[in-house]
Amino acid sequence: MPFQYNSPPQAITPLTQGEIVSKILELPPVPSDIVTLTNDKMSPSVVRRSHPFVLVTTQDCDLSWDWNFRKTPEKTKKDQKDERKLLPHVQFCELFVHDEIRWNRGFNSTLWRRVQSNQDERYHVFPQAQIGNAEEVLPDLYIDFKRVFSLPTDYVYWLIDSGYSIRKAVVPDPYLRDVVQRLFSYLSRVAIPEDEDQPVPADK
């Protein structure tokens, strides 16, 4: 069966792991302004960094608990311990179209074949596919597992509610399980010392 995305949830529902969102706007501060801050009232300049496509990688349970708590009327929030369910940030992976990966990064043909077949541990590709029963088709989308970032949760929902960001599609199982496992396997790497092959020094 060919790969196909599920249709996106409605905007009035919580985000889900595996959702593809378009036009996510990141506003990181300008580093040169940060070092000049002398008091809490000063505000650094920001840079506009727009991501055409991103993949939500935060777990569904955390997203659901956060959503339910945010939607609970203030007067019924009697137990402040429930605030533990709030999710400060939503984690994303950037998604790139073909030319952004293939040519901008200078892959040779051997490495590119590995990337296209999901044989390289750092990259994963979703092939061009239709979204549910809609006519819209998303192009080949490449993930670089090193390009992970997060944004404040309330800001992300504001982007969606304002119509700036759009919930485009959802990666279905078992493809979602595969990419999530690969992502967290990559992020859980443990550095190995360069001299690991050297013999262990004898006790003195």
MARMI-82606 format. One record per residue: residue number from 0; x, y, z of N, C-alpha, C in turn. Coordinates in steps of 0.2 Angstrom, whole numbers, m for minus. Last residue first. Layout:
BEGIN
     k     n.x     n.y     n.z    ca.x    ca.y    ca.z     c.x     c.y     c.z
   NUM       X       Y       Z       X       Y       Z       X       Y       Z
...
This chain:
BEGIN
     k     n.x     n.y     n.z    ca.x    ca.y    ca.z     c.x     c.y     c.z
   203     239       7     202     246       8     205     246       6     213
   202     231      m3     190     231       1     196     238       1     199
   201     234       1     173     234      m4     178     234       0     185
   200     223       8     161     229       9     165     229       4     171
   199     216      m1     148     215       2     154     221       2     158
   198     223       2     131     222      m2     137     220       2     143
   197     213      11     119     219      11     123     217       6     129
   196     201      13     112     205       7     111     211       6     115
   195     197      26     115     193      20     118     197      13     117
   194     201      38     112     206      33     114     203      27     117
   193     190      46     110     194      44     104     199      39     106
   192     175      41     119     182      44     118     186      42     113
   191     159      43     113     164      38     114     171      41     114
   190     143      49     117     150      50     115     155      45     117
   189     128      41     113     133      43     119     140      44     116
   188     112      46     107     119      43     106     123      45     112
   187      99      50     107     102      46     113     109      44     112
   186      96      55      95      97      59     100     100      56     107
   185      94      43      88      99      47      86     101      52      92
   184      83      38      95      89      34      95      95      38      93
   183      74      47      92      76      47      99      82      42      99
   182      72      45      77      74      51      80      77      51      87
   181      68      31      77      75      33      74      77      40      76
   180      56      32      83      61      28      86      68      30      83
   179      50      40      74      51      43      81      56      38      84
   178      49      33      62      53      39      62      54      41      69
   177      41      22      67      48      21      64      52      27      64
   176      29      27      70      33      24      75      41      23      73
   175      25      32      58      27      37      63      31      33      68
   174      23      21      50      28      25      48      30      30      54
   173      12      13      53      18      12      57      24      16      55
   172       3      28      57       7      22      59       7      17      53
   171       5      43      47       1      37      50       6      32      53
   170       7      60      50      11      54      48       7      48      51
   169      m4      72      45      m2      68      51       1      61      48
   168      m5      89      40      m6      82      39      m3      78      45
   167      m6     103      43      m6     101      36      m8      93      35
   166     m10     117      51     m10     110      52     m11     106      46
   165      m2     132      49      m7     128      46      m6     121      48
   164       0     149      56       3     142      55      m3     137      53
   163      m9     159      55      m3     160      52       0     153      51
   162     m21     158      62     m21     157      55     m14     157      52
   161     m22     160      76     m22     166      72     m22     165      64
   160     m20     147      80     m27     150      81     m27     156      77
   159      m6     145      77     m12     141      74     m18     144      74
   158       0     154      86       1     154      78      m4     150      74
   157      m5     149      98      m7     156      95      m6     156      88
   156       1     137      99      m6     137      98      m9     144      96
   155      14     142     101      13     138      95       5     138      94
   154      13     149     113      15     153     107      13     149     101
   153      11     139     122       5     144     121       6     148     115
   152      23     132     121      17     129     119      11     134     118
   151      38     139     114      33     139     120      26     137     117
   150      47     127     104      44     134     105      39     133     111
   149      62     118      99      56     119     103      54     126     103
   148      71     108      87      70     114      91      63     114      95
   147      83      99      78      77      99      83      77     105      86
   146      92      94      68      89     100      67      82     100      71
   145      97      81      68     101      86      71      97      93      72
   144      89      74      59      87      73      66      92      78      71
   143      81      81      46      88      80      49      87      80      56
   142      69      74      34      71      76      41      78      76      43
   141      61      79      19      67      76      23      68      79      30
   140      48      75       9      51      79      14      56      76      18
   139      42      77      m7      46      73      m3      49      78       3
   138      26      87      m5      32      84      m9      36      80      m4
   137       9      83      m3      15      86       0      21      83      m4
   136      m6      87     m12       0      82     m11       6      86      m8
   135     m23      89     m11     m17      91     m10     m11      86      m9
   134     m35      83     m12     m31      83     m18     m24      85     m17
   133     m40      72       1     m39      78      m2     m35      78      m8
   132     m40      61       9     m44      61       3     m44      67      m1
   131     m24      62      15     m31      59      16     m34      59       9
   130     m13      69       5     m16      70      12     m23      68      12
   129      m1      60      m5      m7      64      m4      m9      64       3
   128      17      62      m6      11      59      m4       5      63      m4
   127      34      59      m7      28      63     m10      22      59      m9
   126      41      51       7      40      52       0      34      56      m1
   125      51      56      20      44      54      18      43      56      11
   124      67      51      26      63      55      21      56      52      21
   123      79      56      38      74      51      36      70      55      31
   122      96      55      45      91      58      40      85      53      39
   121     106      49      52     104      56      54      98      59      50
   120     109      36      48     105      37      55     103      44      56
   119     104      31      32     108      35      36     105      37      42
   118      94      25      26      99      21      28     104      25      32
   117      83      29      18      83      29      25      88      25      29
   116      86      31       5      83      25       7      83      24      14
   115      91      44       4      85      43       1      82      36       3
   114     103      42      11      98      47      14      91      45      11
   113     110      34       2     109      31       9     103      36      12
   112     111      42      m9     107      36     m10     106      33      m3
   111     120      52      m4     113      53      m5     108      47      m6
   110     132      45      m2     128      47       4     121      49       2
   109     135      43     m16     134      37     m11     130      39      m5
   108     135      56     m21     130      51     m24     129      45     m19
   107     138      68      m8     140      65     m14     135      59     m16
   106     130      83      m4     130      76      m3     133      73      m9
   105     129      98      m1     134      95      m5     135      87      m4
   104     118     105       4     123     101       9     129      97       5
   103     111     110      m6     114     115      m1     119     111       4
   102     106      98     m13     111     103     m16     115     107     m11
   101      98      91      m4     102      88      m9     108      92     m11
   100      91     100       4      95      94       7     100      92       2
    99      84     109      m4      87     111       2      92     106       5
    98      78     101     m14      84     105     m15      87     108      m9
    97      67      93      m6      73      90     m10      79      95     m10
    96      63     102       9      61      99       3      68      97      m1
    95      63      97      27      66     101      21      64      97      14
    94      58     100      43      57      96      37      59     100      31
    93      64     100      60      63     103      54      62      98      48
    92      54      94      74      60      93      69      58      97      63
    91      49     101      90      49     100      83      55      97      79
    90      41     101     105      47     100     101      45      98      94
    89      34     114     115      33     109     110      39     108     106
    88      36     118     132      37     119     125      35     113     121
    87      29     116     144      32     123     143      33     124     136
    86      14     109     148      20     108     144      23     114     142
    85       6     105     163       8     110     158      14     108     155
    84       5      96     174       3      93     167       5      99     162
    83       7     103     185      13      99     183      12      96     176
    82      m4     109     188       0     113     184       6     109     182
    81     m10     101     198     m12      99     191      m7     103     186
    80      m8     107     209      m3     102     207      m4     100     200
    79     m18     115     212     m13     118     208      m7     113     206
    78     m34     112     212     m28     108     214     m22     111     209
    77     m44     119     206     m43     120     213     m36     117     215
    76     m49     125     193     m42     123     194     m41     123     202
    75     m61     131     191     m61     124     193     m54     121     194
    74     m58     144     187     m62     143     194     m62     136     196
    73     m53     143     174     m49     144     180     m52     143     187
    72     m58     128     165     m59     135     167     m55     136     174
    71     m46     120     155     m50     119     161     m51     126     163
    70     m37     121     144     m44     122     143     m49     121     149
    69     m25     117     150     m26     124     148     m33     126     146
    68     m28     104     153     m27     108     158     m28     116     156
    67     m29      99     140     m34      98     145     m34     103     150
    66     m16     101     135     m22     104     132     m27     104     137
    65      m8      93     143      m7     100     143     m13     104     140
    64     m12      80     140     m13      83     147     m12      91     147
    63      m9      80     126     m16      80     129     m17      82     136
    62       5      81     126       1      86     123      m6      86     125
    61       8      70     134      10      76     136       6      82     133
    60       3      60     125       1      60     132       2      67     135
    59      11      61     113       4      63     113       1      64     120
    58      27      69     114      23      63     114      15      66     115
    57      34      79     101      32      78     108      27      73     108
    56      36      82      87      39      75      90      37      74      97
    55      29      88      72      28      88      80      31      81      82
    54      39      94      60      36      88      62      35      89      70
    53      37     108      48      40     105      54      36      99      56
    52      40     119      34      37     113      37      40     110      43
    51      46     132      34      40     130      29      36     124      32
    50      49     142      46      50     135      44      44     133      40
    49      57     158      48      51     154      46      53     147      44
    48      63     168      59      65     162      56      59     158      54
    47      68     184      63      62     180      60      65     174      56
    46      76     189      78      77     187      70      71     183      68
    45      75     203      89      74     196      87      75     195      80
    44      83     212     102      80     212      95      79     204      94
    43      79     212     120      83     211     114      79     211     107
    42      73     223     131      71     218     127      76     218     121
    41      74     227     149      77     228     142      75     222     138
    40      70     224     161      66     228     157      68     229     150
    39      80     218     169      75     214     166      70     218     162
    38      96     224     163      91     224     168      85     220     165
    37     106     223     154     108     225     160     103     225     166
    36     111     216     139     106     217     144     108     218     151
    35     121     213     130     120     220     132     115     221     137
    34     119     200     126     125     202     130     125     209     133
    33     108     201     117     108     198     124     113     200     129
    32     113     207     106     108     211     110     108     208     117
    31     120     197     100     123     203     102     119     208     106
    30     110     188      97     115     187     102     118     193     105
    29      93     191      95     100     193      92     105     192      98
    28      82     178      99      85     184     100      91     185      97
    27      71     169      87      76     169      92      79     176      93
    26      57     165      83      59     172      84      65     172      89
    25      49     156      71      53     156      76      56     163      77
    24      34     150      64      38     156      65      42     156      71
    23      29     138      53      30     139      60      35     145      60
    22      23     134      40      24     141      42      24     142      50
    21      14     118      44      17     123      40      18     130      42
    20      16     103      52      13     110      53      17     114      48
    19      12      87      54      16      91      50      12      98      50
    18      12      76      68       8      81      64      13      85      60
    17      18      68      77      18      65      70      14      70      65
    16       8      70      91      14      68      88      14      65      81
    15      m4      83      89      m2      76      90       5      75      88
    14     m12      97      98      m7      94      93      m6      87      94
    13     m30      96     102     m23      97     104     m18      94      98
    12     m42     105      93     m40      99      96     m32     100      97
    11     m46     115      84     m49     116      91     m47     109      95
    10     m42     113      71     m38     118      75     m40     118      83
     9     m43      95      68     m46     102      68     m42     106      73
     8     m29      85      61     m35      87      66     m38      94      65
     7     m26      82      43     m25      85      50     m31      85      54
     6     m27      65      36     m29      72      36     m28      75      43
     5     m12      55      34     m19      56      37     m21      63      37
     4      m3      52      19      m4      55      25     m11      55      28
     3       3      37      12      m1      42      12      m2      45      19
     2      12      25       3      12      30       8       7      35       7
     1       3      11      m5       8      17      m5       7      21       1
     0       4      m6       0       0       0       0       4       6       0
